[in-house]
Amino acid sequence: PNMATLDTSRGCPFRCSFCTIINVQGKRMRCRSAEAILKSIEENWDVGVRDYFFTDDNLSRSHVWEEVFDGLKDMAERGKKITFMMQVDTQAYRIPNFVAKAQEAGCHMVFVGMETVNPKNVEATGKNQNDTETYAKMVETWHDAHIRVHVGYIIGLPHDTAQSVRDDVETLRNHVMVDEASFFMLTPLPGSEDHRNMVQNGIPIDA
């Protein structure tokens, strides 16, 4: 009863082949003003909302993330502290001050679109912003700020096998050391590049 969801921005600048966001929401980031976002959060706090899942496609690429985080820190200092989970990309931790300000603002978990630990699958999906060699460092950086890491992971990418998936789970758990993982079967969703290519190539797809 004290949790809510909120979009502060929409869109994502990346080009992952399995993703519908870049065609449905667009590659250009569109943001509500920090003032409007903070006003909503403070009004919600007054009626008991204390925790959020910011459902932005990729909050770390919002043009107003710093203003929002600074505003949330100010709210906390005035006795109106909230906590939140947000969706970010694997490179968000490298944005100057992003992790530190997220912690100060009340972030307790990030949902990261990792998708795979196999470099060949990274290339196959066009998710070239991901660098599998830096995953452990990324998770460690979030952990140093006392923020948990929940990753999205796709099964069924071109270079997956039954054994490779088992190996990937072990890597996530014992090397990358994520806190949680959600596993999704690769699906050619309408609106994605994967779906368009399958239709153009005449590959049968179950409706």
C-alpha positions as CSV (number, residue, x, y, z in Angstrom):
1,P,0.0,0.0,0.0
2,N,2.9,2.4,0.4
3,M,4.6,1.6,-3.0
4,A,4.0,3.2,-6.4
5,T,5.4,3.2,-9.9
6,L,6.4,6.4,-11.8
7,D,7.7,7.2,-15.3
8,T,10.0,10.2,-15.2
9,S,11.2,9.8,-18.8
10,R,10.7,7.6,-21.9
11,G,13.0,6.3,-24.6
12,C,16.4,4.7,-24.8
13,P,19.3,5.7,-27.1
14,F,20.6,2.1,-27.7
15,R,19.8,-0.3,-30.5
16,C,19.2,-3.8,-29.0
17,S,17.7,-6.1,-31.7
18,F,15.2,-7.8,-29.3
19,C,13.8,-4.6,-27.9
20,T,10.5,-2.9,-28.7
21,I,11.2,0.2,-26.7
22,I,13.3,2.0,-29.3
23,N,10.5,1.7,-31.8
24,V,7.5,2.1,-29.5
25,Q,8.9,4.8,-27.1
26,G,11.7,6.1,-29.4
27,K,15.5,6.5,-29.2
28,R,15.3,10.1,-28.2
29,M,14.9,10.7,-24.5
30,R,11.8,12.6,-23.4
31,C,11.7,13.8,-19.8
32,R,9.1,15.3,-17.5
33,S,10.5,18.3,-15.7
34,A,12.3,17.7,-12.4
35,E,9.9,20.1,-10.8
36,A,6.9,18.2,-11.9
37,I,8.4,14.8,-10.9
38,L,9.4,16.1,-7.4
39,K,6.0,17.7,-6.9
40,S,4.2,14.4,-7.6
41,I,6.5,12.5,-5.3
42,E,6.1,15.0,-2.4
43,E,2.3,15.0,-2.8
44,N,2.3,11.2,-2.8
45,W,4.5,11.1,0.3
46,D,1.8,13.2,2.0
47,V,-0.7,10.4,1.5
48,G,1.6,7.6,2.5
49,V,3.7,6.6,-0.5
50,R,7.2,5.9,0.6
51,D,8.7,3.5,-2.0
52,Y,8.9,3.6,-5.8
53,F,9.8,1.6,-8.8
54,F,10.8,4.2,-11.4
55,T,9.7,2.4,-14.6
56,D,11.7,4.6,-17.0
57,D,13.1,2.6,-19.8
58,N,16.6,3.8,-18.8
59,L,16.6,6.4,-16.1
60,S,20.4,6.9,-16.3
61,R,19.9,8.5,-19.7
62,S,17.3,11.0,-18.5
63,H,18.3,14.6,-19.0
64,V,17.0,15.5,-15.5
65,W,18.3,12.6,-13.4
66,E,20.6,14.8,-11.4
67,E,18.0,17.4,-10.6
68,V,15.6,14.6,-9.5
69,F,18.2,12.9,-7.3
70,D,19.2,16.2,-5.7
71,G,15.5,17.0,-5.1
72,L,15.0,13.6,-3.4
73,K,18.0,14.2,-1.2
74,D,16.6,17.5,-0.2
75,M,13.2,15.9,0.6
76,A,14.9,13.4,2.8
77,E,16.7,16.1,4.7
78,R,13.3,17.7,5.3
79,G,12.0,14.4,6.8
80,K,10.3,13.1,3.6
81,K,12.6,10.3,2.6
82,I,11.6,7.8,0.0
83,T,13.3,4.6,-1.3
84,F,13.3,3.4,-4.9
85,M,14.3,0.9,-7.5
86,M,15.1,2.1,-11.1
87,Q,16.0,0.6,-14.5
88,V,19.4,1.5,-15.9
89,D,21.9,0.2,-18.4
90,T,25.2,-1.6,-17.7
91,Q,27.3,1.6,-18.2
92,A,25.2,3.8,-15.8
93,Y,27.7,3.3,-13.0
94,R,30.3,5.2,-15.1
95,I,28.3,8.4,-15.3
96,P,30.0,10.9,-13.0
97,N,28.2,11.1,-9.6
98,F,25.3,8.9,-10.8
99,V,25.8,6.1,-8.2
100,A,26.6,8.4,-5.3
101,K,23.7,10.6,-6.0
102,A,21.4,7.6,-6.5
103,Q,22.4,6.4,-3.0
104,E,21.8,9.8,-1.4
105,A,18.4,10.0,-3.1
106,G,17.2,6.7,-1.6
107,C,18.0,4.1,-4.3
108,H,18.0,0.5,-2.9
109,M,18.1,-1.5,-6.1
110,V,18.8,-1.2,-9.8
111,F,17.3,-3.3,-12.5
112,V,20.1,-3.7,-15.2
113,G,19.6,-4.9,-18.7
114,M,22.5,-7.3,-18.8
115,E,20.9,-10.0,-21.0
116,T,24.0,-12.2,-21.5
117,V,27.5,-12.8,-20.3
118,N,28.6,-14.2,-23.7
119,P,30.4,-11.6,-25.8
120,K,29.2,-13.4,-29.0
121,N,25.6,-12.9,-27.9
122,V,26.3,-9.2,-27.1
123,E,27.4,-8.7,-30.7
124,A,24.5,-10.8,-32.1
125,T,21.9,-8.6,-30.4
126,G,23.5,-5.3,-31.2
127,K,23.9,-4.5,-27.5
128,N,27.3,-3.1,-28.1
129,Q,27.2,-0.8,-25.1
130,N,27.6,-3.9,-22.9
131,D,31.1,-5.0,-22.0
132,T,31.0,-8.5,-20.3
133,E,34.5,-7.9,-18.9
134,T,33.3,-5.0,-16.7
135,Y,30.1,-6.7,-15.3
136,A,31.8,-7.7,-12.0
137,K,33.2,-4.1,-11.6
138,M,29.7,-2.7,-12.3
139,V,28.1,-4.8,-9.7
140,E,30.8,-4.1,-7.2
141,T,30.4,-0.3,-7.7
142,W,26.6,-0.5,-6.9
143,H,27.3,-2.8,-3.9
144,D,29.8,-0.3,-2.6
145,A,26.9,2.2,-2.5
146,H,24.7,-0.4,-0.7
147,I,22.5,-0.8,-3.7
148,R,21.4,-4.2,-4.8
149,V,21.6,-5.4,-8.5
150,H,18.8,-7.2,-10.2
151,V,19.6,-8.2,-13.8
152,G,17.4,-9.1,-16.7
153,Y,18.8,-12.1,-18.6
154,I,17.7,-13.6,-21.9
155,I,17.7,-17.4,-22.7
156,G,17.6,-18.4,-26.3
157,L,20.2,-16.0,-27.9
158,P,22.0,-17.3,-31.0
159,H,25.0,-18.7,-29.1
160,D,23.1,-20.3,-26.2
161,T,23.1,-24.0,-25.4
162,A,21.7,-25.9,-22.5
163,Q,25.2,-26.1,-21.0
164,S,26.1,-22.5,-21.7
165,V,23.0,-21.3,-19.8
166,R,24.1,-23.4,-16.8
167,D,27.6,-21.9,-17.0
168,D,26.1,-18.4,-17.3
169,V,24.0,-18.9,-14.1
170,E,27.2,-19.9,-12.3
171,T,29.0,-16.9,-13.7
172,L,26.2,-14.5,-12.6
173,R,26.1,-16.0,-9.1
174,N,29.8,-16.6,-8.3
175,H,31.8,-14.2,-10.5
176,V,29.6,-11.2,-11.4
177,M,27.8,-11.7,-8.1
178,V,24.4,-10.2,-8.9
179,D,21.8,-10.2,-6.1
180,E,18.8,-11.3,-8.3
181,A,18.1,-12.3,-11.9
182,S,15.0,-12.5,-13.9
183,F,15.2,-14.9,-16.9
184,F,13.3,-14.3,-20.1
185,M,12.9,-16.5,-23.2
186,L,14.0,-14.7,-26.4
187,T,10.8,-13.7,-28.2
188,P,10.5,-11.8,-31.5
189,L,8.1,-9.2,-30.2
190,P,6.3,-7.1,-32.8
191,G,8.1,-3.7,-32.9
192,S,11.5,-5.3,-32.5
193,E,14.3,-5.6,-35.1
194,D,14.3,-9.4,-34.5
195,H,10.6,-9.6,-35.5
196,R,11.0,-7.4,-38.5
197,N,13.9,-9.5,-39.8
198,M,12.0,-12.7,-39.3
199,V,9.0,-11.4,-41.2
200,Q,11.1,-10.1,-44.0
201,N,13.0,-13.4,-44.3
202,G,9.8,-15.4,-44.3
203,I,10.6,-17.3,-41.1
204,P,7.4,-18.9,-39.6
205,I,6.3,-17.2,-36.4
206,D,3.5,-18.4,-34.1
207,A,0.9,-15.7,-33.9
